[in-house]
Amino acid sequence: MQAFKSILIVLCFSFFFLSSTVLHAQMDVSWDDLGQVDYLETEDPETGFTEKFPVFKSSIFELDGQDISLTGYLLPIDMEGKSYFLSKYPYSACFFCSPTGEVGAETIVELNLDKTYPYLQLDDIVQFRGTLMLSDANGEDIFYILENAQLVSSW
């Protein structure tokens, strides 16, 4: 009977440990997942310019604060290799460089890195993991930030 109780206790602790590990596991997120954004266009009364503001679908709000991994093209922001964006598209078609202007801010993620990765290059295909945070930006700024971003792999 004592052996049975010991086994039962071990099984209970094992189940608790495994279930809490699964609940905190990172999610693989796709660019289609992040693309669940509509835009609300309003005219600025002072300037007369039309501004676009993101309207996130509920699935996006569910990702806020979650540990995720995401694969995309690397876009360096500075020459020191300390600041990057992760993009759905390569540099020639990214949010900032699209000649048609049809690529939205939902196609890039700002990476707040855990350390520097000076060997990474423009348009490297990489996978990062970290905590996804939603920005309260307008349609011209970055919607998504990956906090404590860690390089998982590069191709």
N, C-alpha and C positions, 0 to 999 in steps of 0.2 A: 504494500500500500504506500509506503514511503517513497519507493522508487517511482510509482505512478504519479505521485504529487510532484516529485522533482521533474519528471518528464513534462508534466502539464505546465509547470511554471516556466520551464525552458521554452516550450512551444508558445506560450502566451507572450513572453518577452520577444521571441523571434518574430512572431506575427506583428507585434507592435512596432518593432524596429523596421521590418520590411515595409509595412504599410506607410510609415512616416517617411521612409526613403523614397518610395514611389510617389508620394504626394509632393515631394520637393524636387523631383527630377526635372531636368530641363526639357523643354518642348522644342521639337524641330518646327520652325515656322517658315512658311514660304512667302514669297513676294505677293502671291495672290491673297494670302491671309492679310498682309499689311495693306493691300490695295482696297480694302473694304471701307472706302472713304468717299463721301459725296462732298460737294462744295456748295456753300451758300455765298452768292455774289451780292455785294452791297456797294453802293456808290458812296464814296467819302464826300460829304457835303462841302468840305473846305477845298478839296483839290479837284473834285469832279471825277477822280479816277475810280475805276471799279476794283474793289478788293475781294479776294476769294478767301473764305474761312472754311477750315475743315469741319465736317460733320461726321464724326466717327460712328460706325455701326457698333452695335453692342458687342460683337465678337472682338473688336479692337479693345474696348474697355476691359474685357476679360483678360487680355494679355498684359495690361498695365501692371508693372511690378513683378511680373513672372520671369523666371529664368528660362531663357530661350537660346537656341542656336539658329544661325542664319548664314547662308552662303551667298556670296555676291562678288562684285568687282571692287577692288580697292582703289580709292581715290585719295591720294595724299593731299592734305590741306597746307602743310608747311614743308620746308626744305629739310628740317631736322628729323623728320620721321616720327614726330610725336602726336600729330593730329591727323585723323583719317575720317573719311566717310566710307560706308559700305553701300554700294549701288546695285540696283537690279540690272543696270545697263553699263557697258564700258564707257569710258570717258567721252568718246565721240558722240554718244547719244544720251548722256546723263542729264539729270534735272537742270544743271547749270549750263550745259553745252548744247542741248537739243536745238537744232536749227529751226524746228517747227514750233517749239514751245509747247508741244502736246504732252510732254513728260512731266508728271506732277511730283510734288514733294513727298508723296507716299512711296516713291521709288528710291529713297536714300535714308540711311540711318547714320547718325553721328556716333562715332565710337569714342567713348571715354575709356582709354586703355589702362590695363593693370600695370603695364610696363611698355617700354619702347620696342619697336620692331624695325630697326633701321634697314634691314635687308629686304623688306617688302618693297615692291615696285608698283607703279601705276598700272592698273588693269590686271594685276595678279588676281586670280580667282581664289578666294579664301573663305574659310568658315570661321566665324567668331561665336562665342557664347558669352552671355552676361545677362544682366537684368534689364528688361525693356521698360523704358519710361516714356509716357506720352508727354509731348510738349504742348503748351497752350499757344503755340505759334499760329500766325495767320497763314494763308495759303502760299506766301512767298518764303516762308522760313521752314526749318526742319521740324517734322512732326514727331520723329522717333529718335530716342537716344538710348544707346546700349551702354549701361553703366558697368564698370569693372570688366570691360570686354577683354577676353582672353582668346588668343589665337588657338583654334582647334586643329586646323590643317590648311595647307596651301598647295596649289597645283601649279 
